[in-house]
Amino acid sequence: MVEFTEREDRVSLELSEEIIQSMEPGAVFRDYNCRISSIDFHKTSTCMVTASDDDSIRLYDVASATCLKTINSKKYGVDLVCFTSHPTTVIYSSRNGWDDSLRLLSLHDNKYLRYFKGHHDRVVSLSLCSGGECFISGSLDRTVLLWDQRVEKCQGLLRVQGRPAAAYDDQGLVFAIAFGGYIRMFDARMYEKGPFEIFSVGGDLSEANVVKFSNDGRLMLLTTMDGFIHVLDSFRGTLLSTFSVKPVAAESTLDATFSPEGMFVVSGSGDGSTHAWGVRSGKQVHSWMGIGSEPPVIKWAPGSPMFVTGSSELAFVIPDLSKLPAYAIRK
């Protein structure tokens, strides 16, 4: 079932603390019977995809908040999923067995286009190079592999000392690998030479969960198992802010996302709640109660005043314009 609460039509809004504080679920999908493990938006279409522990991949049209298609992967299971440059093609990691742990899938006709072999344990990080054919994956087998979507075998291998979090910047020129309290920065064209910068995250040695760049590439965030969200200047490595939430269990992942212009960070928490902070102020702006005690998956929609959370249900969180005096006056 999809439940809609009464909201104004979405408009172009410059995000502010007041808008963040007004945001509430505008559409909620409660037809999931288990944990949602991954969410991704296609950058140039209105498509969104989710993966969940019921071994399904679901394709949504964000503009109409409707589920277009459900594809089951009972044999392999589904864990992480992300779009390629095509809105009907995804790469996903499996939960059941590791010989073919990454797959390129056409959602249009439910056909596998390629299998990517190389990891020997669960993939915990997956990031595609924007506008290119390359992607990167990090695994509990303590390797980070670099791939070309057109080739089954990995194009590069980097060994790490811990659970890795990996991500490309938006231009695909640089990628980051985080583990052991540090973020290592690599030139994507010369990664074999090793990191060109190593940034410290202030003595937090707990396991890295996710690392992400802001859309303009100037900022990056790192979440860790102990419940910290670190925000850094991606050029200088300066630690700008550290936010704190409830720690997460070993089998869980603390997710977080930048707003489109990088002014706010929204993250989950080990108690299932969601929190928003101002990057410049370093202060918490708002929080939302969670469903259950698992940290939700969170993704901000590209160029939109909306983010989506996934737990045992999927929620589209949008501004409630009736709470905004300036908009009410214009009405």
C-alpha positions as CSV (number, residue, x, y, z in Angstrom):
1,M,0.0,0.0,0.0
2,V,1.1,3.6,-0.7
3,E,-0.2,6.2,1.7
4,F,-0.1,9.9,0.8
5,T,-0.4,12.6,3.4
6,E,-1.8,16.0,2.3
7,R,1.0,18.1,0.9
8,E,1.4,21.0,-1.5
9,D,2.8,20.3,-5.0
10,R,6.6,20.2,-5.0
11,V,8.1,23.5,-6.0
12,S,11.6,24.8,-6.5
13,L,12.8,25.8,-3.0
14,E,16.2,27.0,-1.8
15,L,16.9,24.8,1.2
16,S,17.0,26.4,4.6
17,E,16.7,25.3,8.2
18,E,13.0,26.2,8.2
19,I,12.4,24.0,5.1
20,I,14.3,21.1,6.6
21,Q,12.3,21.5,9.8
22,S,9.0,21.4,7.9
23,M,9.9,18.1,6.1
24,E,7.7,15.1,6.7
25,P,6.9,11.9,4.8
26,G,4.7,12.7,1.8
27,A,4.4,9.1,0.5
28,V,5.0,5.9,2.4
29,F,5.3,2.4,0.9
30,R,4.5,-0.1,3.6
31,D,4.5,-3.2,1.4
32,Y,8.0,-4.2,2.4
33,N,8.1,-7.1,4.9
34,C,11.8,-6.7,5.7
35,R,14.8,-4.4,5.7
36,I,15.5,-2.1,2.7
37,S,19.3,-2.4,2.2
38,S,20.0,0.1,-0.6
39,I,18.5,3.1,-2.5
40,D,19.7,4.9,-5.6
41,F,18.4,7.7,-7.9
42,H,19.2,7.9,-11.6
43,K,20.8,11.3,-12.1
44,T,19.0,12.4,-15.3
45,S,15.6,10.7,-15.1
46,T,12.9,10.4,-12.5
47,C,13.8,6.7,-11.7
48,M,14.7,5.4,-8.3
49,V,15.7,1.8,-7.3
50,T,15.7,0.0,-4.0
51,A,17.0,-3.4,-2.8
52,S,15.7,-5.3,0.1
53,D,16.2,-8.4,2.2
54,D,13.2,-10.1,0.6
55,D,15.6,-10.6,-2.4
56,S,13.8,-8.0,-4.6
57,I,14.8,-5.0,-6.6
58,R,12.0,-2.4,-7.1
59,L,12.0,0.4,-9.7
60,Y,10.0,3.6,-8.9
61,D,9.0,6.7,-10.8
62,V,9.8,9.5,-8.3
63,A,7.6,12.1,-10.1
64,S,4.5,10.1,-9.5
65,A,5.7,8.2,-6.4
66,T,4.7,4.9,-8.0
67,C,6.4,1.5,-8.1
68,L,6.9,0.6,-11.8
69,K,8.4,-2.9,-11.5
70,T,9.5,-5.5,-9.0
71,I,12.3,-8.0,-10.0
72,N,13.1,-10.9,-7.7
73,S,16.6,-12.3,-7.2
74,K,15.8,-15.3,-5.0
75,K,18.8,-17.3,-6.0
76,Y,21.5,-14.7,-5.4
77,G,19.8,-12.3,-3.0
78,V,20.3,-8.5,-3.2
79,D,22.3,-6.2,-1.0
80,L,23.6,-3.0,-2.6
81,V,22.2,-1.6,-5.9
82,C,23.1,1.4,-8.0
83,F,22.2,2.7,-11.5
84,T,24.5,2.8,-14.4
85,S,24.2,5.7,-16.9
86,H,21.1,4.0,-18.2
87,P,17.8,4.3,-16.2
88,T,16.9,0.7,-16.7
89,T,20.3,-0.9,-16.0
90,V,21.7,-1.5,-12.5
91,I,24.7,-3.1,-10.9
92,Y,23.9,-5.0,-7.7
93,S,25.7,-7.2,-5.1
94,S,24.4,-10.5,-3.9
95,R,23.8,-11.8,-0.4
96,N,23.9,-15.5,-1.1
97,G,27.3,-16.7,-2.2
98,W,30.3,-14.7,-3.5
99,D,31.6,-16.4,-6.7
100,D,29.5,-14.0,-8.8
101,S,29.0,-11.3,-6.2
102,L,28.3,-8.4,-8.7
103,R,25.9,-8.4,-11.6
104,L,24.9,-6.1,-14.3
105,L,21.1,-6.4,-14.8
106,S,18.7,-5.0,-17.3
107,L,15.5,-4.0,-15.5
108,H,13.7,-3.7,-18.9
109,D,13.7,-7.4,-19.7
110,N,15.1,-8.9,-16.4
111,K,18.3,-10.2,-18.1
112,Y,21.8,-10.4,-16.8
113,L,24.2,-8.5,-19.1
114,R,27.4,-9.4,-17.2
115,Y,28.8,-11.1,-14.1
116,F,31.8,-9.5,-12.2
117,K,33.9,-12.1,-10.4
118,G,36.6,-11.2,-7.8
119,H,35.3,-10.7,-4.3
120,H,35.1,-13.6,-1.8
121,D,33.0,-12.0,0.9
122,R,30.1,-9.6,1.2
123,V,30.4,-6.4,-0.8
124,V,29.8,-3.4,1.6
125,S,30.6,-0.5,-0.7
126,L,29.6,0.2,-4.3
127,S,30.1,3.4,-6.3
128,L,29.9,4.2,-10.0
129,C,32.0,6.7,-11.9
130,S,29.7,9.5,-13.1
131,G,29.4,9.6,-16.9
132,G,31.7,6.6,-17.4
133,E,31.9,2.9,-17.5
134,C,34.0,2.4,-14.3
135,F,32.9,1.4,-10.9
136,I,34.5,0.5,-7.6
137,S,33.5,-2.1,-4.9
138,G,34.8,-2.7,-1.4
139,S,34.3,-6.0,0.4
140,L,34.7,-7.7,3.8
141,D,37.4,-9.7,2.1
142,R,39.6,-6.6,2.6
143,T,39.9,-5.7,-1.0
144,V,38.7,-2.8,-3.1
145,L,38.3,-3.8,-6.8
146,L,38.1,-1.4,-9.8
147,W,35.9,-2.5,-12.7
148,D,34.9,-1.6,-16.2
149,Q,31.2,-2.5,-16.9
150,R,32.2,-3.9,-20.3
151,V,34.7,-6.5,-18.9
152,E,34.0,-9.3,-16.4
153,K,37.4,-9.3,-14.7
154,C,38.5,-6.5,-12.4
155,Q,40.8,-3.9,-13.8
156,G,42.6,-3.1,-10.5
157,L,42.9,-4.4,-6.9
158,L,43.8,-2.5,-3.7
159,R,44.2,-4.3,-0.4
160,V,43.0,-2.7,2.8
161,Q,43.3,-3.4,6.5
162,G,39.7,-3.4,7.6
163,R,36.2,-2.9,6.3
164,P,36.5,-0.5,3.4
165,A,34.2,2.4,2.4
166,A,34.8,3.6,-1.2
167,A,33.3,6.3,-3.4
168,Y,34.0,8.3,-6.6
169,D,33.7,12.0,-6.6
170,D,31.0,13.4,-8.9
171,Q,33.4,14.0,-11.8
172,G,34.9,10.5,-11.6
173,L,38.5,11.9,-11.4
174,V,39.1,11.0,-7.8
175,F,38.0,8.2,-5.5
176,A,38.3,7.8,-1.8
177,I,38.8,4.7,0.3
178,A,38.2,4.9,4.1
179,F,39.3,2.4,6.8
180,G,41.1,2.5,10.1
181,G,40.5,6.1,11.0
182,Y,41.8,7.6,7.7
183,I,40.5,8.5,4.2
184,R,42.9,7.8,1.4
185,M,42.5,9.8,-1.8
186,F,43.4,8.3,-5.2
187,D,43.7,9.7,-8.7
188,A,41.4,7.5,-10.7
189,R,43.9,7.5,-13.6
190,M,46.9,6.7,-11.5
191,Y,45.6,4.7,-8.6
192,E,48.3,2.1,-8.8
193,K,50.7,4.8,-7.5
194,G,48.9,4.8,-4.2
195,P,47.0,7.6,-2.4
196,F,48.0,11.2,-3.2
197,E,46.6,12.3,0.2
198,I,45.7,10.7,3.4
199,F,43.2,12.5,5.7
200,S,42.6,11.7,9.4
201,V,39.1,11.8,10.9
202,G,40.1,12.9,14.4
203,G,41.1,9.6,16.1
204,D,37.9,7.7,15.3
205,L,39.2,4.2,14.7
206,S,35.9,2.4,14.5
207,E,35.0,0.6,11.3
208,A,34.2,2.8,8.3
209,N,30.6,2.5,7.0
210,V,30.1,4.9,4.1
211,V,32.1,7.6,2.5
212,K,30.5,10.2,0.1
213,F,31.3,13.4,-1.7
214,S,29.1,16.4,-2.0
215,N,27.8,17.2,-5.5
216,D,30.3,19.9,-6.1
217,G,33.2,17.7,-4.8
218,R,34.3,20.2,-2.1
219,L,33.1,18.2,0.9
220,M,33.1,14.6,1.9
221,L,31.5,12.7,4.7
222,L,32.5,9.5,6.5
223,T,30.2,7.5,8.9
224,T,31.6,4.9,11.3
225,M,30.2,2.1,13.4
226,D,30.5,4.1,16.6
227,G,27.9,6.5,15.4
228,F,30.0,9.4,14.1
229,I,29.5,11.4,10.9
230,H,32.6,13.3,10.0
231,V,32.5,16.1,7.4
232,L,35.8,17.1,5.8
233,D,37.1,19.6,3.2
234,S,37.9,17.2,0.4
235,F,40.8,19.3,-0.9
236,R,42.6,20.1,2.3
237,G,41.4,17.2,4.5
238,T,40.3,19.7,7.2
239,L,37.8,18.1,9.6
240,L,34.9,20.6,9.5
241,S,32.3,19.0,11.8
242,T,31.6,15.7,13.6
243,F,28.1,14.7,14.4
244,S,27.1,11.9,16.8
245,V,24.2,9.4,16.8
246,K,23.6,6.1,18.4
247,P,26.3,3.4,17.4
248,V,25.2,0.7,15.0
249,A,25.5,-3.0,15.3
250,A,28.3,-4.9,13.5
251,E,26.0,-6.2,10.8
252,S,24.4,-2.8,10.2
253,T,25.5,0.3,8.2
254,L,25.2,3.9,9.3
255,D,24.1,5.8,6.2
256,A,24.2,9.5,5.5
257,T,23.7,11.9,2.6
258,F,24.5,15.5,1.6
259,S,21.7,17.8,0.4
260,P,22.1,18.8,-3.2
261,E,24.0,22.0,-2.5
262,G,26.0,20.5,0.4
263,M,24.6,22.7,3.1
264,F,23.0,19.9,5.1
265,V,23.8,16.4,6.1
266,V,21.0,13.9,6.8
267,S,21.9,10.6,8.6
268,G,20.5,7.6,10.2
269,S,21.1,6.4,13.7
270,G,21.6,3.1,15.5
271,D,18.2,3.6,17.2
272,G,16.4,3.9,13.8
273,S,15.9,7.7,13.8
274,T,16.9,10.2,11.2
275,H,18.8,13.5,11.9
276,A,19.7,16.6,9.9
277,W,22.6,19.0,10.6
278,G,23.8,22.2,9.1
279,V,27.3,21.8,7.7
280,R,28.3,25.4,8.3
281,S,26.7,25.8,11.8
282,G,27.6,22.3,13.0
283,K,24.2,22.2,14.7
284,Q,21.4,19.7,14.5
285,V,18.5,21.2,12.6
286,H,15.8,18.5,12.9
287,S,15.2,14.8,13.7
288,W,12.5,12.3,12.8
289,M,11.4,9.2,14.7
290,G,12.3,5.9,13.1
291,I,10.5,2.6,12.3
292,G,12.2,-0.1,14.4
293,S,15.8,0.0,15.6
294,E,17.8,-0.5,12.4
295,P,19.5,2.6,11.0
296,P,17.6,3.6,7.8
297,V,19.1,3.8,4.4
298,I,19.0,7.5,3.2
299,K,19.4,9.1,-0.2
300,W,18.7,12.7,-1.3
301,A,17.0,13.1,-4.6
302,P,19.2,14.9,-7.2
303,G,18.3,18.6,-7.5
304,S,15.2,18.2,-5.4
305,P,13.9,19.3,-1.9
306,M,13.3,15.6,-1.1
307,F,15.1,12.7,0.5
308,V,14.1,9.1,0.8
309,T,14.5,6.8,3.8
310,G,14.3,3.0,3.8
311,S,13.9,0.7,6.8
312,S,11.0,-1.7,6.9
313,E,9.1,0.8,4.8
314,L,10.0,3.4,2.2
315,A,9.3,7.1,2.8
316,F,9.5,10.1,0.5
317,V,10.3,13.0,2.8
318,I,9.3,16.4,1.4
319,P,8.6,20.0,2.8
320,D,5.1,20.6,4.2
321,L,4.6,24.1,2.6
322,S,1.7,24.8,5.0
323,K,4.3,25.1,7.8
324,L,6.3,27.8,5.9
325,P,4.9,31.3,6.6
326,A,6.7,32.9,3.6
327,Y,5.0,30.4,1.3
328,A,1.7,30.7,3.0
329,I,1.8,34.5,2.5
330,R,2.5,34.1,-1.2
331,K,-0.5,31.9,-1.4
